[in-house]
Amino acid sequence: MVGAVLVIGAGIGGIKCSLDLAESGFKVYLSDRSPNIGGTLAQLDKWFPDNHCGMCKILPIFSRDESSQFCLRRGLFHPNIEILPLSTVEKVEGEAGDFLVTLSVKPRGVTEEKCIGCDLCAQVCPVEVESEFNEGLVSRKAIYLRHPLAMPNSYTIDWDSCTKCGDCVERCPTAAIDLSQEEEIRSLEVGAIVLATGFEEFRPQPLTQYGYKRYPNVVTSIELERMLSASGPFRGRLVRPSDGEAPRSMAFLQCVGSRDRERDYCSSACCMYALKEAMLAKEKNPELDVHIFFMDLRAFGKGYHRYYEKAKDDLGIKFTRCRIPQIKQEPKTKDLLLTAKAEDGGLTRHQFELVVLSVGQTPPPHFPELSKVLGLDLNRWGFCKINEFSPAETSREGIYVCGSASAPKDIADTLVEASAAACQASILLSSQRNRLVGTKIYPEEVDVREQEARVAVFLCRCGEEIAAAVNMQEMIELARGLPSVLYVEEIPYLCLKDAVADMKERIKDEKANRVVLAACSAFPYERLFIEAIRDVGLNPSLLQLVDLREQLSWIHRDRQQAATEKGKSLLTIAIEKLRSQEPLPLLCQGVERQGLVIGGGLAGLIAALSLAEQGFEAHLVERAADLGGNLRDIYATLERGDPQALLKGLIKKVEENPLIYLHKETEVIEASGYAGNFEAILKDKNSMLHPIKVGAIIIATGGEQYQPTEYRYGESEGIITQRELEGRLASGELDSKELRSVVMIQCVGSREKERPYCSRVCCSQALKNSLNLKEKNPEVDIFILYRDMMSYGFKEEHYTEARERGVIFINYEVDHKPEVKTNGEALQVQVIDPVLGGTLKIEPDLVVLSPAIIPNDNRKLAQMLNLELNEEGFFKEAEVKFRPVDFLKEGVFLCGLAHSPREITETIAQAQAAAQRAASLLARERLESGRVVSEVNERRCSGCELCISVCPYDARVKDEEKGVVAVIEALCQGCGACAAVCPNDAAKLRGFTDRQVFSMVDAAV
């Protein structure tokens, strides 16, 4: 067994999986064919359903001193992760636990350690090609930086375009460019492999009816993302490619490259990103007329339906249910003419100034070859084939998959699967945890608390990048004249290896105890400089970085005097802060290395097993007498899986696992504490109390089916729910051959004012039961009355199959619901048929309702653990997109129906994800805080608890004995909310004392 994992693909899924593995004590190699990490996500500015950026929220909460806390668009730094850009897997030998992987690494043509990202090489390069990052809307050079925030920020040569003229070599000030670099072969020994290769956007050129690449104002959704982005070719201005003018009208065409004969699957995210892009476009121009043409509006995720309603009702975005067969261009204006065919068969004509094709997800072009190398089976659409009841597993043991490599999906589901894949790899390699990783040993820190401040200042010229805009001599003279400054030096390139070594020697020789580095942005080099400071025995808090390039010279290049004065101010502020800066320690606390799982349904069973199989003890608490929850009433899946066999196997594993303590007919009556140190009291059926201590808690309390009050449910034996139909068919109580006609009504209690969310499973249940009926009785007439069929992903195939088998689908609007009438045992359903243009009357043998999934009553548990619930009563996660199984209260995690409605496969993935997040915590012997955390001056604290109420991380508690507030340092994120609200000036942030802040302000003015 080898305690290392190769993650193939450095998009958001690969990054998340790598972080979870690295935080759990495994060495990770993160490989990508691109020169930079980020994948498709790097091209996007914002994400639904909040229209914000939040990539950084996946960064580690604990031990933040060891890893970067920067924007993930700029880069990823973690001591246990080695990033391998420009690499391709060529061969995989061995077996699970002991793979030998051969990688080919393409030459960058630029030595990363020497490149300073000055862009001078690109300025002299004579070759221009289309920028793939900006989707061909603008050009780039043959030597280039993939995107403005790319990390590493060293340039890359596009060998297919480079003429090797040598102009860049001559211009490079640090001799970083090497045109003779050759491909490198690397061999890696790893125990597991995770496939996170993501997707490629469908290229719509073959669909000639849309005029893409012929009509300039027809663009794809990913092109629109770049057009809307502030870092894009138009600096965030929404303009028409044909003339650069702002459009007054635009249309979105859905399902381009999805849900057709060649690709009979739904790409799952397109409806939502069309909504997002439409809303962002409306933000830029509120008068813009936006129209979305769709077949089914698949807003099935948590919070997605509310997002759709906001777009429709608040922003006035128009929606038309139809598929556009063709686009024509008006030659003079370049406007676009659309002919729409509505459900009633009529034709409508529209004219727009910009048309966006919402393109689907397809496997990357290299994916078939990579799959052959890995020895993996693919499905009919070219995606990785998975096990329905173990969604991270592939056809080869020891190789796991996440994200769109296995099926089209959005960010939230990708991140859940990324953690699930990390969980599976961690289970396989649990015996090798922490074998290949360790903490670097630094010299003992010099105790400077009793010493006077001795500040060394190093100013970097960055060649002429800084020096051309800033008078460096004035900066040097200013620094030499400031109090406590004993040494000042100007360095041509501070980031180079030799310069860092020289700097360390100067610090030692001068016995400096505080250091200011005035150079370029901290993002690429902060880790390098912190290591240098620690190597000479100084605490990292005694280092201050001043950005003289990105924040100064690049934006004031033509105003040297103003730039110099600003630089002087920035330098003075940094020195003033350091003069009174004390070394800030890392505070540690122990961890109770066992978990508590609340809920014994499918999610709880999977979560408990996933912890135990990684070697952690788990208490599984279920208030009912039997395990299984809702899974006990499900007898088949849409994909023909056997949930009862799954449940039987899970219960057997749980009951036989010595690390799982099973508490049936038991409830959690008290719980308190914080990450790594929770205390809970369990009450069993005999009212006996059992106190336990755990390091992490997983909430898996499930949900239940809504009991309908609509459609005369309960008035007739012929009006039943989908679950009742499934149970009767499985038990033989209902003979399907006696049925002549069945009507199924969707969205019963869902997607309405009282419950404005999609219950996600209902359409799959209807398809499953209708196909089951058709298999047993092909002559039965089945009508499914729906609002939008949520057959996302590969469920679309079953939707197609149902139509081919004769199931009739009739769309209805919420304002014109079907009407159910009873006359004794006879039933009648009336519904407005949009195709016929009139009311259809059906006399079925059965009316089958698809009721909502609703949460259990979670209020007591939420109050006990200080957790939030959303408007519908489901638990509210820390962040819907990037922390879908975490709470803001660290150490508590979430999965299953307690989170939101979801399918069996999705519940399994989410439970594994929650377990992995808990395991990342339990794998630690201790938790380390950040250096900048809050503290309390107990003499000034009145115990008013205002700071407790505003702390978003539950890092403050009341010490009842002392009557004052105490800080849990490991949970504190240093946000400063407590310091802002404290009326007595008792709450402070370490490193930001009043003396420091006021002296910095004085220096600034």
N, C-alpha and C positions, 0 to 999 in steps of 0.2 A: 504493500500500500504506500502511496505517495501523497503527502498532505498538500498537494498543489492542484489547482484547477485552471484549465485553459478556457477562457470565455471568448467565443468568436463573434465579433460584432461589437462595436463601441458606440452604438446608439444609446438611447435612454435605458432600454432594457438591459443591455450589456453592462452599462455603468452601474445600474442599481444592483444587478446580480453580483457584480464584482465587489461592490461596497459591502453587501450583506455577508459575502464569504470572507472578505478581508477582516471585517469586524468580528467574525466568528472564529478567527485564529487560523485561517488558511492563506497560503501563498497563492496569488492570482496573477495569471498572465492575461492581459486584455489585448486581443489582437483585432486589427481592422485593416481593410484594404486601403482606406483613405489616409491622407497624411495627418488628419486631425480627428479627434473624437467628436461625438455629438449626433452623428447620423442625420436623419431627416429633421429631427427636433431642432437642430441648430438653425434651420431655415425659418422656423416659426417664431413670431414675436410673442404671441399670447395664445392661450388655450381656453376652450370651453370647460365648464360652464361659468367661469368667473371673469374671463377676459383679462387675466393677469398672467404674469410670468412667475414661476415658482420652482424651477429646476433645483435651486439651491436647497430646497427643503428636504431633499433625499440625503443630504450630507449627514455624517455622523453627529449625534447629539452629545455623546460622551467621548472622552479622550480627544477633545477637539484640538489639543495642542499638537497632536501627532499628524493630523491630516489637514488639508486646506479647508478654509471656510470662505472660499471665493465663489463668485458666479461660475456655475458649471459650463457656461458658454465659453469661458476663458480657459478652463482646464480642470483636471482632476489630479490631486496629489494625495497619495496614501502610502505609508511605508510598506504595506503588504501587497501593493499592486504595482506590477511592471507593465507599462503601456508599450505595445509593439505596433506602431503605425506602419503603413505600407507593407503589411505582411499578409501572406497567403498560405493556407494549410496545403501542403503537398502530399503528405503521407501520414497515416495513423496506424501504428502497430501496437500489439499487446492486447490487454483486456482490462475490464473494469478494475480500477484501483491501481493499475500499472500500465499506463499508455506511454508510448514513445511517439511524439509528434514531431514531424519535420516541417519547418516553416521556411519559405523563401521570403526574404525581406528586400524589397526594391530599394535601390539607392535614392536617397533624397537629393543628392547632388549638392547639398549644403550641410556643413558640419554644425550640428545643433549647438554645441558648446561655444561656437564662435559667432554664430549669427545673432545680431542685436535687433533684428526686425526693423531696420531703418528705411527699407523700401527703395534704396538707391539702385539696387540691381534691376528691379522692375521698371524703374524710370528710364533706364538705358536699353532695355530689351526691345529689339525691333519687331518681335513676333506677337501678334494679337490673335486670340482664339476666343470662342464663346465661353463665358463664365458659367460653369455647371452649377455653382452655388446660387447664382442669380438666374438660373434657368434660361440662359441664353439671351436674356433681355439686354445685357451689356457684355463687353468683352473683358478679358484679362490678358496678362502677359504669359509667356512660356515659363517664366519663373514667377512664382506667385505665392500669396498667402490665401488659403482657401476662403476664409471670411475674416472680417475686420477684428473679431475677438478671438481668433483661433489660437489654441495652445496645443502643443508648443508653438511659440510665435516665430519659429524659424521658417524660412521660405522653402519652397519645394520646386524642383524642376520637372516640368511636363516633358518627358523625353520624347513623346510622340510629336511634339511641336517644336522642340528646341533644335536650332540649327547648329549649335555649338560654335557660334561666332566668337565667343569669348569676351563680349563687351561687359557682361556682368562680372566676370572674373577680374577684369581690370578696375572696375568701379568699386568693388567691395572693399570697405576700409579695414576689415578684420581678416581678410584672406579666408573667408569661410566657404567659398564656392569651390567645389572640386568636380570638374567635368569627367574625371576618370574613375569616379566611384563605380563599383560593380555590385551586382546582386550578392547578398549574403545568405548563407544557409544556416539555420539554427535548429538545434534539436532540444526538445523540452521533455522532461519526464513529469507527467501529471497523473493524478489518480482519477480525474473526471474531466469531462468536456461539456460545456454548455453552449448551445447554438442560439445566438441572439442576433441573427443577421438582418432582421427587419424585413422591409419590403421595398419595392420599387414602384413609383407611381406609374399607372398605366399611361402609355404614350398613345394619344388618340389619332395619330396620322392615318392608320388604316380605316378609321370611320370617316370616310370622305364626305359623308353627308353633313358633317359639322363645319367643314371648311377650315379646320385647324391647320395653321401654317400657310394657308392661302389667304385667309381673311385676317388682317393684323389685329383686329379688335376682338377676336376669339382667343381667349387665353385659358389656361388650365388653373385649377384651384391652387396648385403650388406656385404657379407664376404670380397669381394674385397675392399670395402670402408675401412674396418678395416685393411686389409693388406697394403693399401697405406698410412694409417694414421701414423703420427709420434708418436702418443700415442697408436698405435695398437700393436699387438703381435710381429711384426717383425720390429718395430721402423721405419716404412715407407719404408723398403726395399721390393721390389716386388720379391717374391720368390715362388717357387712351394711348396705346402704343402708336397708333396711326398718325396722330397730330399733336400729342402732348397736352391736349385740352382735357379739362375735368369732365367726365361723363355726367349727363343728367339722368340717365336711366341705365339700369343693368339687370341682366337676368342670369340666374343660375340654372343649369341643366343637370339634374341628378342622374346617378347610375350610369355614368359614361365609363364603360369598361367593366361594369358589374351587372349582374342580373340579366344576362343575355345568353344566347345559345352557346357561345364560346366560353363564357365564364359564368356558370350558373351558381354564383354565390354572391352574397352581399358583403361589401367591404366594411361594413359595421360603423365606420367613423364619418362617412361622407356627408350624411344628413346634418350631423352636428357641426362639422367644420364649415359647411355652407352657411348654417345659421350664424356661426361666429364671424365669418368673413363678411356676411351681409350686415351684421350689427356694427362691425368695425368700420365698414364703408359708410354706414349711416352716421356714425360718430364724426367722421371726417366731413361729411356733407349731409346735414339733416334733411335737405330738400331732395336728396337723391331718391328716385323711384326705383325700388328694388323688388324683383319678382322671382320667386323660386318655383320651378316646375318639377314636380316629384311624382313618384308612384306610391310610395308609402313613406311617411315621415317617421323615421325610426329613432325616436328620442327615448331610448329604453333605459338609460343609465340613471344613476342617482342624481337627482336635481335637474335632469335633462328636460323633462316635460315643462317644468317651470321656466326654464331658459327659452324653450320654444314659445311658450305663451307670452313671455316678455317681448320676443321678437315680433310676434303677430299683433299683440294688443297694444303694447306701449310704443313700439317703434314704427308700426304701420307697414311692416314688410308683408307683401302679398304672397299667397300660396295658391297654386293651381295643380290639381291632381291630373297629370297627364305626362306622356313621354313625347318629347319633341322629335319628329321624324327627320327634320331637315332645317338647315340654316341657309339663307341667301343673303348676299351683300348688295347694298345699294351702291353702285359704282362711284357716284360723285361724293357722297358724304361719308362713305365707309360704314354707314349704319347697318344694322343687321336685322333681317326680316325673319320672323319665326311664325310658322304655322302650327298651331297646337290642336291636337285631337283630344277632345274631352271624353269623359266616360259615357256621355249620352250619344256619342258618335258625331257630334257637331264639330265644325272647324272654327277656330278663332285665329285672328292674325294680330301679331304684335310687332312693334319696332323698338329696338334698343340700341344704345350707343356702345355698349360693352356687354359681351356674353362670356360667362365663366363656365367651363366644363368641369364638373365635380368628378374627378377621375378616381378610379378605384385602386386597390392595392393588388400588386402581383408579386410573385417571388422574384428576387434579383436575378439578372441574367446568368450570373455565375453559380447560382444555387444548385442546379442539377449536377454540375461537376463536383462541387463541394460535397454534396450528399453521397456521391459515389466514393469519394475519398474517405468519407466517414463511415461508409457502409450502412446508410440509413434508407428506409423505405419512404417513398413520397405518396401522397394521395393523388387522385385523378387530376387535380388542379395544380400540382407541382409544389404544394406545401408539405412540410414534414408531417409524416403520419404519427399520431399519438395514441396512447391508451386512454380511452374515455374516462376511466375511473382513476387514472394517474396522469393528469394532463401534462406533466413535465417530462414524462418518460418517452423515449423514442424506441425504435425497433432494435436498438443495440444497447446492451447493458452498459451503464457507466457514462452514456452520452444523454444529456438532457436538453430541453428546448424551452424557449419562452418567447412571448411576444408574437409578432406577425410572421415569424418563421414557420409557425404551425397553423395559423389562420389569421385573416385580417382582423385587426382590433384596434382600439384606441389606447391612449396613454395609460389610463388608470388600470385597465385590464392587463396591459403589458407589464406594468410595475408589479402587480399582484403575481403574475406568472414568473417574473424575474426572481422574486423572493421565494416562490415555490420551487423553482429550479435550484436555487441556492440551498434550499432545505433538503432536496433529494441528494444533492452532491454532498452536503454536510453529513447526512445519515450514512452514506457510503464510506466516507472518510473520517468518521467521528473519532476513530482510534488514533488518527494522525493529527488531531487538532493541536496547534501551537508547536508542531515539530519543526517546521521550516520558517517560522517567523519569530521575531524577537525584537526587543527594544534596544536601540543603539546605546552603547555605554559612553557617556560623556565624562570629562574631568569633573571633579567636585567643584561646585560653584564657589566662587570667591565671596565671602561675606563682606558686602560693601556698606552695610547699614550704618556703621559708625565712621565711614570714610566721607571726606568731602567729595563733592561731585568733581570728577575729572573727565571731561567730555572730549572725545576725539571725533573730528568731523572729516568725512571723506566725500569729496564732490566729484562726480563723474562727468566728463565732457561728452561721453557717448559719441566719440569722434567729433563731428561738428553738429550733431543733431541737437544738442543742448547749447553748446558753446556758440553756435551761430546766432542764437536768439537771446542769449543771456550773457551779460558781461561777467565772466567767471572771476576776473581779478577783483571786481568790487565785492562779489560774494565771499571770496576768500578773506579780503580785508575786514569785512563785516564780522565774519565768524571769529577771526582772531581777536577782535576787540570785545567780544561778548564775555560776560562773567562765566567762570568755570570751564572755559574752553582752553585746553592745554595743547592741542595738536590739530592742525588743519592740513589736508593734502588734497591736491587735484590729481585725478587718475583718468587716463584716456578712456579705458573701458573697464568699469568696475566689475562687470558680470563675468569676465573671463577668469578661467581657473587660476592662472598665475597671479592675477590682480587680487583675487580673494586670499590667496596664500600670503602675498605681501602685506595685505591689510591686517591679517591676523598677527603677523610678526610685529607690525607697528603698534598694534594695541598692546601686545605683551611688553614691548620695549618701553613704551610710554606709561605703562601701568594705568591705562585708561580704564575707568569703571562704568562709563556710559558712552554710547556710540550713536552718531547721526550719520546716515548714509543718504546723500542727496543725489539721486540718479533717476532712472526711469520708473515706470509703473511697478508697484509692488507685486502685481499678480504673477509674473513669471519667476521672480527671483527672491521673494520673501523667504521661501523655505531654504534656499541656498544661504542667504545672509543669516537667518536664525541659526542654522547649523554652524556657521562660522563663529558666531557669537558664543554659542554653547561650547564650541571646541576650545575657546580661550577661557572658559570658566565663568562666563557671565550669564546672568538670568536673561531670557529673551525679552522680558519687559523693559530691560535697560537699553533696548535698541529702538530707534525711531527712524522711519523711512520718509523721505521727502521726494515727491514726484516732480522732477523738474522737466520731464519730457512731455508726457501725455497731458498733464494739467497745466503746463506752462509754455514750453518752447513751441510745441506744435500748434497751439491756439493763439500765440502772440508772436509768431515768427517775424512779422513786419513791424513790431513795436518793441525794439530792444530795451529802451529805457523803462517802459511800463512792465515788461516781462522781468527785468532785473529787479525793479522795486517789489514786484509781487514775490519773486524768488527770495529776496531778502526777508520779507515778512514771513513766508512759509518756513524758512530756515530758523528764524528767530523764535517762532512759535514752537518748533520741535525742540530746540535747545532749552527753552524755558520749561517745557513739560518735563524734560529729562532731569533738569537740575534738582527737582524735588521728588523725582520718581524713586520709589522703593522697589526692591525686587518682589515680584508677586509670585507666591508659591502655587503649586498645583495641590489642591486638597483632595484627599482620597477617602473612600468609605468602602467597607466590605459588602459582599453580595451574598444573599441567601440563594444557593444555587439549585433551587427547585421551583416549579411553577404551579399555578392554580388555574384550572380550566373550569369555567362555570357554564354548564350546559352539556348534556350527554346525547345530543342529536348528532347528525352526520359531521357537522363542523367541529363539535367538541371531541368526538371520537378521533377524528383525523389529527386535530391539534395535539391531543394528549399523546397519541402514538408517535407523532413527529418529534415531540420533545423526548419521549422515552427512548426512541430509536437513536437519538443523538447522545444518549447517556445521561439525561437529566431526569430526576424524579418529578412526577407530576401527580397532583391531586385532581381527580375528575369528579365534579359534583353535579349530580342530577336529581332534581326534586321528584321526578316520577319513579315508579317502580321498575320501569323498563327503559332500556337504552334505545336510541334510534330516532326519536322525535318524529318529524314528518315523513322521514324515509320509510317508516313502517307501512305507510299507506300508498307507496309508489311501487308498481309492479313491473314497469318497463320504462325505458327511455325512448325518446324519438329516434335514437340511433340503434335501437333494439338491444340495449344493454339490460342486464338483470340486477336491479338495485337490491332485491332481497338477498341474492347471493353475496353481494357486496356487504350488506349490513351484517349478515351472519358471520362472514369472515372477519370484519372489523371488531365485532363484539368478542369473538373468540381471542383475537390478538390482544385486545385490551384486558380482558380478564386473565390472560395467561402471562402478561408482561409484569415482571417483578418490580419494575420501577414506577408502575402506575398504581396509585392508591384510589380505589373506586368507592365513591360515597353515593349510593343510591338512596332515594327517598330522604334527601338531605338538602338543606338550604344554607346559603351564606347569610348570616344575620348581622354580622359586623365585619367591616373591613376598613383598614386605615394604613397609613404609611406612605412610602414613596419608592421610586425605582430602586430595586435591589434589596429593599427592606420593607416588605408589607407584612401586616399581621391580620389574620382573619379568624373568625369564629364560625364553625360549622355546627348546625343543629340537625340531628338525625331524627328518624321517625319516632324514637323513644324519648325525644326531648333532651337527649344527652348532648352536651356541648364539647366540641373538639377544637381547641386553639391550634393554629398552624402558622408557620412563618415561611414566606415565599419571596422570591426575588422578582417574579413577574406574574401578571394576571392576564388571562385571555378570556374575553367575553364572547360566549357562543350560545346565548340564551334563546336563539331561534325566533320564529314568528309563527303565525297561524293563518288559516284561511278565513276570510271575511264571510260571515253568514248573511247571505243576501236578503234584503227586504224588497228588492225590485222583482219585476216580472212574475209576480204571483208565486214566488218560491214558497213552498210549504203548504200551498193550497191544493196541489195535485201530485200524485205519485209519479206522474209523467214529467214533472219539472224537477230536475236534479242538477248537481254540479259535476264538473269534469272529474273530480276525484271520486265521487260516488259512481259515476259511469265506469271509471277504470276499475274500481273495486268489484263492481257487479260483473264485469266482463271477466276479470281474473278468477273470481270464485265460481263462475258458471251460473250465478243467480239470474243473469240476463242472457237470453238466447238471441244473439244478433240476427239470426236468420229469420226471426219473426218480425223484425223491424222493416217497415216500408219507407219511412221518412224520419229524418232527425234534423232538428235545427239547433245550431250552437250559436250562442250570443256572447261576444267578447266584451272586454272592458266593463264588467259588472262591478261597480264600485271603485274602478280605477280611472285615472285621467279625467277626473271631475273636480268640482270645487272643493269637496270635502277631502278628497285624496288625489291631489294633482301630481300623481306619479304613475309610471307604467309598472305593472307587477311582473313584467319580464318573462314569466314562465307560462303565461296563459295561452299565448298563441301556439307555443310548442305543444302544450297539452292538447289543444284542439286538433292540431295536425296529427299528433300521435294517436289519439283516440279515433279520429276519422279514418286514418289509414288502417287501423286495427279493424274497424267495422267493415271497411271495404274489402279487406283480405278475407274476412269470414263471410261476408255477404256482398258480393259485387253489385247486386241489384238495388241496394238500399240508396235512397236519395239523401244526400247530406248537404245542408246549406250552412255555411259559416258566415254569420253577420258580423262584420268587423269594422273598426275605424281605421286602423293601420295594422297590417300584418307584421309583427315583430320577428320575422324569421331571419335574423341577422346571421352573418357568417355562413357556415355550410348548412344551416337549417333551411336556407333557400332551396336546396335540392329537394327537400321533403315538401316544401310548398309547391314546387313544380310537379312533383310526383302526385300530390293530392289533386291538383287541377287535371293532370293527365288521366287520373282514375275516375274523374267525373265529379269530384267535390265542387260545389258551386259556391263562389265567394261573392258576397254582396256587401258593398260598402255603405255604411250609414254615418250620418253626422250626429254629434251629441245633441243638437237641437231637434233632431227628428229620430228619436230612438225607436227601435222596434216595439210593437205592442203585443202582449201575450193575453189571450182570452181563453177562458175555460167554460165549458158547458158539460157538466158532469165529468166524465173521463175524457171527453173530446177536447183537443187543444187546437188553437188557431193562433198563428203568428202573422202579424201584418208589418210590412216594412216597405219603405219607399225604395224602389229599384232605380238607381240613376241611369241605367242603360235603357230600361223600358220607359222611363219617364213617368211612372205611375206607381200605385200601391200594389204590392204583390202579397197575396194571401196564401199561406202555407198551412196545411193541416197535418202536423207531424205526430208521430207516436211518442217522441221524446223531445223535450226542450232542455238542452244542456247549457248551463250557465258557467261562464269562466270568471269566478269571483276574484277579488283582489287578494293579495298577500298583505297582511297587516302585522305590525309588531306586537309582541307580547307587552304586558305592562312593565316597562323598564324603569319607571320613575323611582322606585325604592332603591334599586341597585345604583342608578345614576346618582342619586343624592348621597348614597353611602360612600361612593368613590369620587364624588365631585366630578362627574362626567356630564357632558352636554348631550341633549337629545335634539333632533331636528323638529321641524314643524309637524311632521307626520308621526313622531314618536319613536323613530329609529335612532340608534346611537349616532352621534355626529363625530366623524373622524377628524383627525388633525388637519387634513387638507384633502379634498376630494380627489385630486389628481395625483399628487406626488407622495402623499402619506395615507393611502386608503385603508390601511389596517392599524394605524397608530392613533392614539389619542393625544391631545395636547398634554394630558397628564402622562408623563413618561413612565414607562414600565407597565402600562396597561394597553392591551391590544384587542382587536376586534375582528370577527369573522362570521360568515354565514348570514342567515336571515336577520340577525340582530343588527347587521349593517344595512341591508336592503334586500329586496327580492332578488333571487338568483337561481340558476340551474344547478343540478348536482355537480357537474364537472367544475363549474365556477366556484361552488362552495368548497369543493376539495382543494382547489388551488388557493383560495383565500385562507382556508384553515392552515395549509402548509406555510403560506406566507406569514400569517400571524405567529405560527410556531417558530419560524426562522427569525423573525424580529425579536421574539422573546429569547431565543437561543443566543442571539448576538449579545444580549445582556447577561444571560446566565453563564456564558462562556468566560466571563471575566472574573477574576478573583477580587477585583476592586474597581470602583468607578472613580474616574478622575474628573474634576470640574475644569472649567476653563480658568484662565488666569484672571480675567476681568469678571468678577462676580460681585454681588451686593453684600453689604455687611451692615450691622445695626449698632449704633451707639446706644447701648442700653440705658445710659443715664438720661438720654433725651427721649427715649421711646415711651409713649404714654399708653401703649397697648390698644390704640384705637382701631387697629386692624384694617385701616384703609388700604395699606400696601398689600395685604393678603387678598383683598377683593379685586385689585387690578392686576395682580401677577398672573400672566397667561400660562405659566408653567407649573403652578402649584409648588413653587420653590420656597414659600414662606408659610410658617406655621406659628401658632400662638403657644408660647411656653407658659402654661397655666401656673406653674409654681412661681416663676419670676414675674409674671404679669407683663412680659414684653414679647416682641416678635423675634423669632429665630429664622435663620436662612439655611435651607438645604442646599449646600454649595454645588453638589453634583447635578442638581436640576436647574440651577440658575443659568440663564443664557446671557446675562449682562445687558438686558434691554433698557434698564433704567426707569421703567414705569414706576417702581416703588419710590425712587428718589424724587421723581417729579410730583408725586401725590402726597408725600409725607409732610404734614404741617409743622413738624418740630425739627426738621433737618436731621432726623435720626437715621434715615436710610441713605447710604452712600454706595458709590461704585468704586471698588478698588482701582487705583490708577487714574482716578478722576477726582482728586480732592479739591476742595474749594481753592486752596492755594494754587494748585496747578492750573485750574480752569481760569481763574482770574488773571494769573500771570500770562497765560496764553492769549487771553483777550487783550490785555495791555500791550502785548507784543504785536498783536494784529493791527491795533489802532495807533 
